[in-house]
Amino acid sequence: MSKLEKEIYALEQSHLQPDVRVSQQKLKGVLDEEFYEFGSSGRIWRRSDYKEDHSLTPDLMDITDFIMHELGPEAVLTTYHIYNRTTGKKSLRSSVWKKRPEGWKLFFHQGTGANSE
């Protein structure tokens, strides 16, 4: 893994950590001002939707099959699989990260439910 891939992988892992998922302040440290998400529920989320603590479930999740594609000098796309150890569900994930003056920020995220097979 390149230095950039390691950095982005660590960022992907960071926003899946239970303590980050339940903290508005910690989430804002990861999410870009223009962040939006297509949730597996079908709902579209924006950064402004995370107004209260405990905005996401503090589930334990594992990343597998991580791949990063550079879209340019200031943007990357990641794709990976998630196994949610709390719920036993699997999902496919994709993220777009943008380089900002304060560092890499999560600009877009999508979660799609996957078969258990």
Backbone bond lengths (Angstrom), bond angles and torsions (degrees), N, CA, C in turn:
res aa  C-N    CA-C-N  psi(-1)  N-CA   C-N-CA  omega(-1)  CA-C   N-CA-C  phi
1 M - - - 1.456 - - 1.533 108.88 -
2 S 1.323 116.14 136.66 1.465 120.29 176.81 1.536 110.08 -72.74
3 K 1.318 115.74 168.06 1.468 120.61 178.08 1.528 110.79 -58.64
4 L 1.338 116.64 -43.38 1.465 120.73 179.43 1.531 110.88 -64.59
5 E 1.329 117.23 -43.17 1.473 119.81 178.54 1.519 110.96 -60.59
6 K 1.316 117.78 -41.69 1.469 121.44 178.31 1.524 110.68 -63.04
7 E 1.336 116.56 -41.59 1.466 120.62 179.70 1.531 111.05 -63.77
8 I 1.319 116.77 -46.18 1.469 120.97 -178.54 1.526 110.45 -68.85
9 Y 1.331 117.42 -39.63 1.470 120.62 177.11 1.533 109.82 -59.28
10 A 1.320 116.80 -44.01 1.469 120.29 178.70 1.531 110.59 -62.58
11 L 1.326 117.17 -38.11 1.462 120.04 177.39 1.528 111.04 -66.56
12 E 1.332 117.01 -40.95 1.476 119.96 176.67 1.528 109.83 -59.76
13 Q 1.308 116.36 -44.19 1.465 119.28 179.25 1.524 111.40 -65.27
14 S 1.329 116.63 -34.84 1.470 119.69 -175.53 1.523 112.58 -62.35
15 H 1.327 117.84 -42.48 1.474 117.77 -176.30 1.527 112.43 -79.52
16 L 1.323 117.50 -4.24 1.471 121.13 174.72 1.527 112.34 -94.85
17 Q 1.339 117.73 -7.55 1.457 121.34 -178.62 1.528 110.55 -70.57
18 P 1.333 116.90 137.37 1.470 119.69 -177.72 1.528 114.18 -53.35
19 D 1.335 118.25 -40.10 1.465 119.69 -177.81 1.528 112.53 -68.59
20 V 1.321 117.60 -27.55 1.468 121.36 176.55 1.522 109.61 -79.37
21 R 1.323 116.73 -41.71 1.468 121.06 -176.69 1.524 113.02 -62.49
22 V 1.312 117.91 -25.07 1.466 120.52 -178.32 1.528 112.83 -102.55
23 S 1.325 117.80 5.89 1.468 120.76 -177.11 1.528 111.12 -118.78
24 Q 1.312 115.72 116.14 1.456 120.65 177.30 1.522 110.05 -58.02
25 Q 1.311 117.68 -42.75 1.465 121.71 -177.55 1.527 111.29 -64.58
26 K 1.318 117.78 -45.04 1.466 120.82 -179.78 1.528 111.37 -68.42
27 L 1.324 117.58 -38.67 1.471 120.32 176.85 1.521 111.01 -61.78
28 K 1.315 116.64 -41.77 1.464 119.83 179.93 1.523 111.30 -63.90
29 G 1.327 117.79 -24.98 1.452 120.90 176.21 1.515 112.78 -71.56
30 V 1.334 117.27 -21.23 1.468 123.09 -178.76 1.525 111.20 -99.30
31 L 1.327 116.91 -40.11 1.468 121.62 -172.03 1.527 112.70 -82.20
32 D 1.312 115.72 136.05 1.450 122.90 175.45 1.528 109.36 -67.64
33 E 1.317 116.91 154.66 1.471 120.96 176.95 1.527 111.22 -56.40
34 E 1.337 117.18 -32.41 1.466 122.02 -177.31 1.535 112.24 -97.77
35 F 1.327 117.99 14.72 1.465 122.24 -175.86 1.524 112.51 -55.09
36 Y 1.339 114.39 139.66 1.456 120.79 167.93 1.524 108.91 -147.57
37 E 1.316 115.32 158.36 1.463 121.52 -175.20 1.512 109.83 -141.83
38 F 1.336 115.10 140.01 1.455 121.29 167.35 1.519 105.58 -97.46
39 G 1.319 117.16 103.12 1.452 121.42 -176.79 1.516 112.57 -75.77
40 S 1.317 115.38 157.83 1.463 119.73 179.13 1.524 111.41 -64.54
41 S 1.339 116.64 -17.94 1.465 121.75 176.77 1.529 111.95 -75.91
42 G 1.346 116.22 -12.87 1.450 120.63 -175.14 1.518 112.87 96.13
43 R 1.315 116.14 -5.89 1.463 121.22 179.82 1.524 110.09 -83.41
44 I 1.322 115.97 146.51 1.462 121.86 172.90 1.525 107.42 -98.09
45 W 1.334 115.67 127.08 1.457 122.42 -179.17 1.527 109.28 -111.58
46 R 1.295 116.65 146.83 1.469 123.49 174.19 1.532 107.68 -123.81
47 R 1.302 115.68 162.89 1.474 119.20 -179.57 1.532 110.54 -56.01
48 S 1.309 117.08 -38.73 1.461 121.26 -178.46 1.530 113.02 -64.45
49 D 1.340 118.27 -16.32 1.463 120.90 178.12 1.523 112.37 -73.18
50 Y 1.319 117.23 -17.80 1.466 121.02 -178.85 1.525 108.94 -94.00
51 K 1.327 116.07 71.34 1.458 122.46 -174.09 1.527 112.90 -91.82
52 E 1.278 117.47 -25.73 1.462 122.14 -174.62 1.520 110.12 -116.80
53 D 1.334 116.29 155.56 1.455 118.79 170.20 1.521 108.13 -63.81
54 H 1.311 116.98 159.77 1.464 124.28 -178.64 1.527 111.60 64.73
55 S 1.323 116.02 36.29 1.458 119.43 -179.38 1.523 112.69 -77.62
56 L 1.328 118.00 -19.01 1.464 122.20 177.46 1.524 108.74 -128.20
57 T 1.319 116.89 157.48 1.456 119.60 178.74 1.525 109.96 -73.20
58 P 1.324 117.93 141.12 1.470 121.00 -178.66 1.532 112.61 -84.95
59 D 1.322 117.24 48.68 1.466 121.92 -177.46 1.529 111.46 -71.19
60 L 1.313 115.52 154.83 1.465 122.25 175.47 1.518 108.21 -92.60
61 M 1.344 116.81 125.04 1.464 120.75 -173.77 1.525 111.26 -132.60
62 D 1.326 114.36 147.30 1.462 122.07 177.25 1.522 109.54 -118.70
63 I 1.340 116.03 136.46 1.465 122.81 176.52 1.522 109.25 -96.05
64 T 1.335 116.14 134.71 1.467 121.62 170.85 1.525 108.51 -134.76
65 D 1.305 116.04 165.98 1.467 122.96 174.89 1.527 112.94 54.88
66 F 1.329 116.07 39.98 1.462 121.75 -178.63 1.523 110.81 -72.02
67 I 1.344 115.69 129.71 1.463 122.12 175.89 1.530 107.75 -135.35
68 M 1.327 116.25 137.39 1.462 121.36 176.90 1.525 109.33 -120.63
69 H 1.327 115.70 135.79 1.463 122.51 176.84 1.524 108.13 -122.03
70 E 1.306 117.54 126.46 1.457 120.23 175.94 1.526 108.84 -77.51
71 L 1.318 116.41 125.90 1.458 122.44 178.71 1.527 111.02 -95.34
72 G 1.297 116.20 -10.69 1.460 123.86 -178.67 1.511 107.70 164.57
73 P 1.321 118.42 -176.10 1.463 120.11 -176.93 1.530 114.01 -68.19
74 E 1.324 117.34 -16.03 1.462 119.67 -176.36 1.526 113.67 -129.59
75 A 1.336 116.83 21.66 1.469 120.10 178.31 1.520 110.13 -153.66
76 V 1.335 115.52 139.76 1.464 120.93 175.72 1.522 108.98 -135.65
77 L 1.325 114.81 152.97 1.461 123.36 174.24 1.525 107.51 -112.76
78 T 1.307 116.85 132.28 1.456 120.36 172.93 1.520 109.37 -117.97
79 T 1.318 115.42 146.49 1.465 121.72 171.75 1.520 106.86 -133.14
80 Y 1.319 115.82 145.44 1.461 120.16 -178.85 1.523 109.92 -168.40
81 H 1.311 115.46 170.82 1.461 122.68 175.90 1.525 107.82 -107.37
82 I 1.309 115.05 148.06 1.464 121.81 175.26 1.522 108.41 -120.32
83 Y 1.314 115.35 135.47 1.456 120.62 166.50 1.519 105.91 -112.96
84 N 1.329 116.41 116.73 1.453 122.24 179.31 1.532 107.04 -86.61
85 R 1.327 116.12 106.66 1.464 120.71 -178.16 1.523 112.39 -69.30
86 T 1.309 117.63 -22.79 1.463 121.48 179.79 1.526 111.31 -74.84
87 T 1.333 116.66 -44.16 1.466 120.62 -175.94 1.521 113.49 -100.84
88 G 1.340 117.22 -16.44 1.457 121.33 -176.31 1.519 113.33 78.52
89 K 1.335 117.28 9.81 1.471 121.09 -178.31 1.521 111.16 -94.68
90 K 1.343 114.16 152.87 1.462 121.37 176.04 1.518 108.55 -112.70
91 S 1.325 115.49 150.61 1.466 119.85 175.83 1.522 109.83 -149.18
92 L 1.326 113.85 158.02 1.454 122.28 173.83 1.516 106.54 -100.67
93 R 1.321 116.96 139.06 1.459 120.58 -176.40 1.519 110.82 -129.51
94 S 1.316 115.28 149.46 1.458 121.12 171.03 1.524 107.75 -142.48
95 S 1.319 115.08 146.33 1.463 121.53 -179.60 1.516 109.64 -141.41
96 V 1.312 115.17 147.97 1.454 121.58 168.78 1.521 106.69 -116.35
97 W 1.327 115.00 124.58 1.460 122.56 177.95 1.519 108.43 -108.59
98 K 1.336 116.16 137.15 1.469 121.01 177.68 1.525 108.81 -117.95
99 K 1.321 114.65 139.08 1.464 119.68 176.91 1.517 108.90 -81.11
100 R 1.304 115.90 122.60 1.455 123.47 179.37 1.531 108.30 -115.81
101 P 1.331 118.88 168.44 1.471 119.96 179.44 1.531 113.22 -55.59
102 E 1.338 117.19 -31.67 1.465 120.73 -179.07 1.530 112.81 -91.34
103 G 1.328 117.51 3.05 1.466 121.79 178.56 1.516 111.43 123.87
104 W 1.333 115.90 -173.03 1.465 121.78 -179.27 1.518 110.01 -72.93
105 K 1.334 115.78 133.87 1.463 122.55 179.20 1.527 109.78 -127.12
106 L 1.329 115.68 144.16 1.463 122.22 178.82 1.531 108.62 -75.83
107 F 1.329 116.14 112.96 1.459 122.78 -176.14 1.529 111.69 -93.66
108 F 1.341 117.08 -40.82 1.460 121.84 -177.59 1.521 108.89 -143.67
109 H 1.327 116.39 144.02 1.462 121.15 176.56 1.521 108.85 -145.03
110 Q 1.343 115.58 144.90 1.458 120.80 174.80 1.515 108.91 -138.75
111 G 1.325 114.97 135.74 1.451 122.23 173.86 1.512 109.43 -120.01
112 T 1.321 116.03 132.07 1.471 121.63 -179.14 1.514 108.16 -128.93
113 G 1.312 117.91 126.69 1.450 121.70 178.15 1.523 110.82 -58.60
114 A 1.326 116.14 145.48 1.469 121.46 -179.03 1.519 109.66 -125.89
115 N 1.321 115.90 152.98 1.455 120.46 175.80 1.517 109.92 -63.25
116 S 1.305 116.68 154.50 1.465 121.93 179.54 1.518 112.26 -74.26
117 E 1.312 117.40 -10.98 1.470 121.39 -176.12 1.501 111.95 -71.66
